[in-house]
Amino acid sequence: MTSKNKYKKYLAFLLIIGCFFGSIFLFDNKLKVDASEDEYAYNEDEVYNENGELELVKDAKAAILIEPTTLEVIYEKNADEPRPPASMTKIMTMLLIMEALDKKVLTLDQQLTASEYASSMGGTNIYLEPGEKMSVRDLLLSVAINSANDSAVVFAEAIGGSEANFVKMMNQKAKEIGAKNTVFKNCNGLPEEGHVSTARDMALMAAYLINNYPEILNYTSIYEAYLREGTPKKFWLVNTNKLVKFVEGVDGLKTGWTNESGYCLTATIKRDGKRFIAVAMGNSTAKIRNAEVMQMLNYALANYDVEPIYKQGTIIDTYEDVRFFPKTYNIVITKDVNVLKKKGEVLKKVTVEKNILYENIGFDNKKVGTIKVYYDGKLLTEVDLAVKEEVIKASFFNILYEVLKEIFLVS
């Protein structure tokens, strides 16, 4: 046999061996992917410690589990301990982006330009070059899916004029929401002395974002997408939150990791009309972080119901005043009011206390009073009331017509 033939047989042998082991690897990998949802299945035996106390997380340094419409806390661990939030910082960044879109400060098709400073960001990026233009839509995808630090700075400069000014806006919004123990120093969560938040504050920010701008979930729920398609710089975005791919109902929200922060995640799930938010900070590995977050979310789904009391837009009162047109208008509640209760628990007594400022009608249709809702004798929430219709001052002839109509109807 010639050396040439020996060489060919040797290559063929290596090729057969490679194909054999390659098929085993692919099959094994497929089994792992298919088993991923089962990996996060709820195990009731693991939620209580040896003293019978609820212990949904063991590894995370801090954690919290809430229902976002009531802000009721189901479980917490060191929830007010300030810690570096890493890229979970971008929850507030996304909140201000959505607010800017809502106020028409930005539009989704608008092109933003990357500054030299934005392009210099470290960590996770989409590698924007100085002067590169990209649409708000694509930049938002890169922040929500890929956690791009450079894109976050582009937004900060577009909305705030500078990152420093945008950070002031972030801190102001955090205070408005009630995130008392949060101090932001940048817009993307890169390590910086004094840049801290808490599990409770992150949950409050996440709830505010979802409650007011649920369309953000159209971005955070995407597992993969592409930027710069049709160019040599086509870029693949892969969601840093793997739960959106492997767990039914998970549609957000933001991961985080630095050496200082450990593995962090704020996640949300919606199933059977119920939504919950879980936050874990300071986990030792991404796998443990995901498992503990899912343990919290699954516990909530298995043990709690959300009972609607009022739907947004429910008519609370109807009023007539000939000074306005139309003379009859409806006063409605401005957001959903729900009660969180244990499964099987009987709904307790609900009472309300209305405070309608009729003198505000015609001047401020967006707020004409409040309604306090009490559940089992305790204040559940206080919600603004608004006029459903657009109310304008009636003309002289409108008023005359209504007066004459009343006279003739009476007579």
N, C-alpha and C positions, 0 to 999 in steps of 0.2 A: 504493500500500500504506500503510495507516495505521501510525502509530508503535507502536500496540498490537500489531499483527500482526508487525512487525519485532522487537519485544521477545520475543514468543513463539518466533519462529524462532531468535533468538539464544540463548535458554535451551535450546531443543531441541538446538542445535549443541553447546553446552557439555556437555550431558548425554551426548551420543553420544561426544564426545572423552573425557570422564571415565570412561565405562564401558570404552572401548577400552584406555586406559592402565591402568585399574584391573585389567582382566583380565590384562594383561601382567605387572603387579606380582605378582598372586596366583599366576600360573603360575610366574614366576621364583622366588618365595618357596617354592612347593611343591617345586620342583627342589632348592632349597637344603636343605630339611628332609629330603627323600628321600635326599640325598647325604651327610647328616651322619655316618652310620656309616662310610661309605667314607672320609670325611675323616680318620678315626682308624685306618685300616688299617695293618697292620704292614709296614714297609719295611726289610728286613734290610740293605740297602745304606747306610742312614743311621745305623746303630748303632755304627759304628767310625770313629775319627778317622783322619787321614792317617798316623799312626804305628801304625795297626792296633790301637789300644787301644779297649776298650769305652767308648762315650760316648753314653749314652742320653738325656742332657739337656745342653743348651747354654745355655739362657736362665736357667733356675732357679738361684738363688744356692745352694740346698741341696736335696738329694733323697736318697731311699733306696727300695729295692725289696726286700721280704721275703716269705717264706712264713710264714703266721701260726701254724701248729701246731708248727713246728720253730724258729721265729724266725731261720731261716737268712737271711743277707743275700746277695742276688744282685748288687746294684749299690748304690753309694753315692757321693755327692758332697758334701763338706763336711757330712757327716751329724751332726757334733757341734758345729756352729757355732750358738750361741744366737741366735735371731731372734724377733721378735714373731710369735706364731702366729695372731693375729686370732681369727676365730670358730672355728677348729679347736680352740680352748680348750674348746668345747662337747662335744668327745669325752669329756673327763673329766667334765664336767657330766652328760652322758647316762649315763656309767658309774655315777656315784653315784646317779642317778635309778633305774636298773635294779637296783642293789644295794638301794635302799630298797624297791622293789617286791618284790624277792625276800624281803626280811626282814619284809614286811608293815607296814613303817613307812608306806607309802603303798599305796593301791589305785587301780586305773584309773578307777573311778567316783567316787572321792572328789573333792569340790569344794574348790578352793583359792582364796583371796582375794588379790587384788592390793593391795599396799600403795601408799601414795603414792610411796615411793621406787622401787618396781618400775615404776610408771607413768611415772616421770620419765626412764627410760632413753633415750639417743639411739641413732642408727643404725637398724638393721632391727628393726621391732617389729610387733606385732599391735594396738597402740594400746589396751592395757588401761587402763581407767579405775580410779581409786582405789576400792576396795570391790567391784569387779567379780569375780564368781565364775565359775570355769571348771573343767571336769573335768581330772583328771590326764591322761587319754587325749588330750584336745584340746590341752592345754598341751604335752605331749610331741610331738605332731604338729607344733606350731608351732616347736618347737626343732629337731626333726630335719629338717623340710622347709624352713621359711622362715628358720631361724636367728634366731628372735625373741629379742632381748636382754631385753625386759621379762619374758617367760615364764621365761627362765633365772633371773632374780632371784626370781621367785615360788617356783620350786623351791628355790633356795638358802635362802630364808627358811623354807620349810616343812620342809626336811630338817635344816638346820643351826641354825635359830633366828634367824640373821642371815647376811648375805652374808659378813661377815668370818669367822665361825666355819666356814661352808661352805668358804671358801677354804683354811682350815687343813686341813679334811678332804681337799680336792683335793690339796694338797701332800703330805700324809701318804700318800695312796694312790699318788701318783706315785713316791714313794720306795719303797713296797712293790713296785711293778711293776718298778722298776729304771730309772725315768726320772730319771737323775742330774743332768741339766742343765736341769731345768724349774723355774721359779718362777712360780706363779700369783699375781696380785694381785686378780683379779676372776673372776667366774663365766662371763663372756660374751665376753671377748677384746677389749673396748673398749680403746683405747690408754691405757697407764699405764706410767710409768717402772719398768723392772725386770721387767715381765711378759714372760717369755721361755720358749721351749722350743727343741727341735731336731728335725730330721727323724727322727733315730733314736728320740727319746723319743715323738714323735707316733705313729710306727709301733708302738712297744711298747704304747702306750695303746689304739690301735685294735685290735691283736691281742688284748689282754686283754678288751676290750669284746666283740668278736665271739666269741672262744673261750668266754667265760663266760656271755654273754647274747646268743646269736644272734638272739633275738626282736627285738632293736633294728633288725634289717634289715627287719622288717615295716613299720617307720616310715620309715627312711632311703631305702628303695627306691621310695617313693611319689613320683610327679612332681607331682601337684597334688591338692588337697583343699580343703574349705570348713569354716570355723568359723562359729559363731553362725547356722546355717541357721534359717530361719523367723523371723528378726528383721530389723529395718531395718539392722543392722550386720553383715550377712553379709560374711565376709572370705575372699578367695581366697588360698590358700597355693600358691606355685609353688616347686619345689625349686631351690635355688641351684646344685645339682650337675646340670648338664644331661646329663651322661653317663648318668644313670640312665634317661633317655628314649631316647637315641640309640644306646647301645651295649649289645648283648646281654650279660647276665651281670653288669653293674655294678649293685650294689645298695646302695651307700653310698660315702662316709661323711660328709665334712664339708668345706665350702669355707671360705675366709677371705679378707678383703681389708680393708686400711686403707692410708692413705698410707705409713705406716711399714713395714708388712709386705710390701707388694706383693701379687700374686695367689698364693694358697696353696690347696692341695687335698690331702686325704687320701682316697684312693679305693680301693675293693676290688672285685674281680671274681671270679666263680666260673663256671668252665666245665669240663665233662668231669670233674667231681668234684674239681677243683683250685681252690684259692683263693689269691690273692695280694693284697698291699697295697702301694700306692705312695704316696709323699709327695713333693710339690714345694712349695718355699717361695721366695718372692721373685721370681716371674715378672713379666714386664713387662706382659703382657695375659692376659685370661682364655682367649682362644683358644690362645695358645702354651702356657699352663699345661695346658689340657686335652689338647693334642696330646702334650706331653712326658710327662704321666702315662700316657696310653694307649700311648705308645712303650714305657714301662717294663713295663706290664702285658702288652702283646702279646708282648714279648720273653720274659717269663717263661712265658707259655702256649706259645709256640712251641719253647722250648728245654729245659723242665724237666718232670719228672714227680714226683709225690708218692707214695711207696711206703708202704703201711701195714705196720707191724710188729706192733703190738697195737691192738686196738679197746678202747675204754673198756668195762669190765665183763668182760674176758677173765679166766678163772679161772687164777690163778697157783699156788694150792696149796689142798688140802683137808685139814681137820684135825678130829680127834675129841677131845672132852673131856666126860666125863660130868657135870662140874660145871655145864655150861651146857645150855640147852634152846633149839633142838635141839642134840643132842650133836655132830652133823656140820655143819660150815659151810664155806663157800667164801671164800677170800681173793682179791679181784679187784683189777685195776689201775683207777685212778680217772680216767684220761684217755687219749685216743688217743696212740699213739707212732708217728710217721712218719719217713721218711727222704726228704730232698730230693736228687734226683740228676738229672744231665743225661740227656736222652732217649737211649736206646740203650746207656746205661751199665749194666753187669752189677751186680746187687745184691751187695754185699760181705758178709763174715761178720758175723753178729749174735750177741753173747753177753750174758748177764745175770748180775747179782750181786744175790741176794735177801737182805734183812735183815728178817725177820719177828719182831715182838715179841709172842710168844704171850701174854705176861703182860698185855698191854694189852687183850686180848679180854675183853669183858664190862665194860670200863671206858670205852674209847674206840673204838667200832666204826668211826669215821670215819677213824682212822689207826692201823693196826696194823703199820706198817713201811714200808719203801721198796724199790723195785727200781731198780737202775742198769742202763741199757741201753747197751751198747757197740757201735759200728759201725766195723768195720775197725780194731778195737783202741783206738779213741778214745771217750771218754765222750760219748754222744749226749744223754742226759737222765737225770734221776732223778725218779721218780714215786712218789707216795704209794700205799700199799696199804690197802684197807679190807675189812671183812667184808660180804659180800653180804646175808646174812640179818640179821634183828634178833635179837641174842643176849641172852638173859636168864639169870640164875642159876637153875639147876634146883632144884626142891623136893626135900626129903628123899625123898619117895616116888618121884620121877623117878630119883634117883640109885640108890635101892634096887632099882628095877625093872631098870635097866641092869646093875647088878652081878649080880643073880640071873640075868638073861638070859645074861650072859657065862659064869657058873658052869655053868649047865645046858647051854649050847651046847658048852662045853669037855668036860664029862663025857659 
